[in-house]
Amino acid sequence: MTPQHDLSVGIDVGGTNTDAVVISASGDVVAWTKSPTTRDVTGGIRSSLAAVLKELGPDQDAVSRVMLGTTHATNAIVRRRDLGRVAVIRLGAPAATVYPPLAGWPADLRDAVLAGFVLAGGGHLVDGYPIAELDRDAIRRFLDGLEGRFDAVAVCGIFSPSFPEQELEVEALVQDHVGVDVPISLSSEIGALGLLERENATVLNAALYEVARTSRPR
């Protein structure tokens, strides 16, 4: 039997075929498949995923992560096209305020993606002790100030991969305040401990939501 939570699924969407492969923790290929890329993209992804999971049989419960690779997202970033406007919520004030979100991004990419940001009270120390109480009112004021001029929300808290509770609370707060239809990306579900790297990945994930949902193969 495969050890619990030992398997990873990788899916690559190409112009002709969609490939899926299952890799064990030791790097061995456990299962693989190739399916035609469908016009709606999602159909080919689902078909490939279903095929490798079927091949795994009862071991499919050991899959702990699914990774998707596609040139559609890369093209959107390179061309600065079809990217969503993201409201960025960083939890960590009064710490981690020297470098604002997306500080190292090219100016045109930052302008295309960033709807606004707030450095709100919150976050944790390495041992889980709160840096500050979660500033819910600051987050609500920030969202109200944007007046709906954003397509998605990215939430990033200090040490949230180890202590995700505040990010989950902010997710619920945003849904309650602006509606459940707004895509929300949580950094605790995306990256490792490094704050800026994880925040960048989370913002890109949020900006690419619509690209992933509606993209078509060229």
C-alpha positions in Angstrom: 0.0 0.0 0.0 1.1 3.6 -0.7 1.9 5.6 2.5 -0.8 8.1 3.4 -0.5 11.5 1.7 2.6 10.4 -0.3 1.5 11.1 -3.9 1.5 14.2 -6.1 -0.4 14.7 -9.3 1.1 17.0 -12.0 -1.0 18.1 -15.0 0.4 19.9 -18.0 -2.0 21.5 -20.5 -0.5 21.7 -24.0 -2.0 22.9 -27.3 -2.6 19.3 -28.4 -2.5 17.1 -25.4 -3.1 17.3 -21.7 -0.7 15.1 -19.7 -1.1 13.9 -16.1 1.4 12.0 -14.0 1.4 10.7 -10.4 4.7 10.9 -8.6 5.6 9.3 -5.2 7.6 11.1 -2.5 10.7 9.2 -3.8 10.2 10.5 -7.3 8.9 7.3 -8.9 6.2 7.6 -11.6 3.2 5.7 -10.2 0.7 6.4 -13.0 0.4 8.6 -16.1 -2.0 9.4 -19.0 -2.3 11.6 -22.1 -5.6 13.0 -23.2 -6.5 15.4 -26.0 -6.7 19.0 -24.9 -10.3 20.1 -25.1 -11.5 23.4 -26.4 -12.8 24.4 -22.9 -9.4 23.2 -21.4 -11.2 22.1 -18.2 -12.7 19.0 -19.9 -9.2 17.7 -20.8 -7.9 18.4 -17.3 -10.8 16.5 -15.7 -10.4 13.6 -18.1 -6.7 13.2 -17.4 -7.2 13.5 -13.6 -10.0 11.0 -13.6 -7.8 8.5 -15.6 -4.8 8.6 -13.3 -7.0 8.4 -10.2 -8.8 5.4 -11.6 -5.4 3.8 -12.3 -4.4 4.4 -8.7 -7.5 2.7 -7.4 -7.7 2.7 -3.6 -4.3 4.5 -3.4 -5.9 7.7 -4.8 -6.6 8.7 -1.1 -2.8 9.1 -0.8 -2.8 12.1 -3.2 -2.0 15.2 -1.2 -1.5 17.8 -3.9 -2.4 18.5 -7.5 -0.3 20.9 -9.6 -1.3 22.4 -12.9 1.0 23.7 -15.6 -0.2 25.7 -18.5 1.1 28.3 -20.9 -2.1 30.3 -20.7 -1.2 31.8 -17.4 2.3 32.5 -18.5 1.1 34.3 -21.6 -1.3 36.4 -19.6 1.5 37.6 -17.3 4.0 38.3 -20.1 1.4 40.2 -22.2 -0.2 41.9 -19.2 -3.5 40.8 -20.6 -6.7 39.4 -19.0 -5.3 39.7 -15.5 -7.7 40.4 -12.7 -7.4 43.4 -10.4 -6.5 42.2 -6.9 -7.2 43.6 -3.5 -4.2 42.6 -1.3 -4.6 42.1 2.4 -1.4 41.6 4.4 -1.7 40.5 8.0 1.3 41.6 10.0 1.2 45.2 11.1 2.9 46.7 13.0 5.7 44.4 11.7 6.4 43.7 8.0 5.5 47.2 6.8 8.8 48.4 5.3 8.2 46.7 1.9 4.7 47.1 0.5 3.1 44.3 -1.5 4.5 43.8 -5.0 7.4 46.2 -4.2 9.8 44.3 -6.6 7.4 43.9 -9.5 7.8 45.6 -12.8 5.7 48.8 -12.7 3.4 47.9 -15.6 2.6 44.5 -14.1 2.0 46.0 -10.7 -0.3 48.6 -12.2 -2.2 46.0 -14.2 -2.8 43.7 -11.1 -2.9 45.8 -7.9 -6.3 47.3 -7.1 -5.0 48.4 -3.7 -3.5 47.0 -0.5 -3.8 47.2 3.3 -1.3 46.4 5.9 -3.6 45.2 8.7 -2.9 44.2 12.2 -2.4 40.4 12.6 0.1 37.7 11.8 2.0 35.4 14.1 5.5 34.9 15.4 7.4 31.7 14.7 6.0 30.0 17.8 2.4 30.9 16.9 2.0 33.9 19.3 0.0 36.6 17.6 1.9 39.7 16.5 -1.2 41.7 16.9 -4.9 41.2 17.2 -6.6 40.8 13.8 -7.8 44.3 12.7 -11.1 43.4 11.2 -12.3 47.0 10.9 -9.2 48.1 8.9 -10.0 45.3 6.4 -13.6 46.3 6.1 -12.7 50.0 5.6 -10.1 49.0 2.9 -12.7 46.9 1.0 -15.3 49.8 1.3 -12.7 52.2 0.0 -12.2 50.2 -3.2 -15.9 50.5 -3.9 -16.0 47.1 -5.7 -13.1 48.0 -8.1 -11.4 44.7 -7.8 -11.8 41.2 -9.2 -10.2 39.0 -6.6 -8.7 39.2 -3.1 -5.3 37.9 -1.9 -4.7 37.4 1.8 -1.2 36.9 3.2 -0.3 36.6 6.9 3.1 36.3 8.6 3.7 32.5 9.3 0.2 31.7 8.1 1.3 28.3 6.6 1.9 27.2 10.2 -1.0 29.2 11.7 -3.7 29.7 9.0 -6.5 30.7 11.4 -6.4 34.4 10.8 -6.4 34.0 7.0 -9.4 31.7 7.2 -11.2 34.3 9.4 -10.4 37.0 6.8 -11.8 34.8 4.1 -15.1 34.6 5.9 -15.0 38.3 6.7 -14.5 39.2 3.0 -17.3 36.8 1.9 -19.6 38.3 4.4 -18.7 41.9 3.5 -18.6 41.8 -0.3 -20.2 38.4 -1.3 -19.2 34.8 -1.8 -18.7 35.2 -5.5 -15.4 37.1 -5.2 -12.4 34.7 -5.6 -10.1 34.7 -2.6 -6.6 33.3 -2.5 -5.0 32.4 0.8 -1.3 32.3 1.0 -1.4 29.5 3.6 -2.7 27.2 0.8 -0.1 28.3 -1.8 3.4 29.0 -0.6 6.0 28.3 2.0 7.1 30.4 5.0 8.8 33.3 3.2 6.4 36.3 3.4 7.2 38.2 0.2 7.6 35.2 -2.0 4.4 33.7 -0.7 2.5 37.0 -1.1 3.7 37.3 -4.7 2.5 33.8 -5.5 -0.8 34.4 -3.9 -1.4 37.7 -5.7 -0.6 36.0 -9.1 -2.9 33.2 -8.2 -5.7 35.6 -7.6 -5.0 37.7 -10.7 -5.1 34.5 -12.9 -8.4 33.2 -11.6 -10.4 34.3 -14.6 -7.6 33.3 -17.0 -7.8 29.8 -15.5 -11.5 29.7 -15.6 -12.1 30.9 -19.1 -8.9 30.3 -21.1 -9.0 28.5 -24.5 -6.1 26.9 -26.3 -4.7 29.0 -29.1 
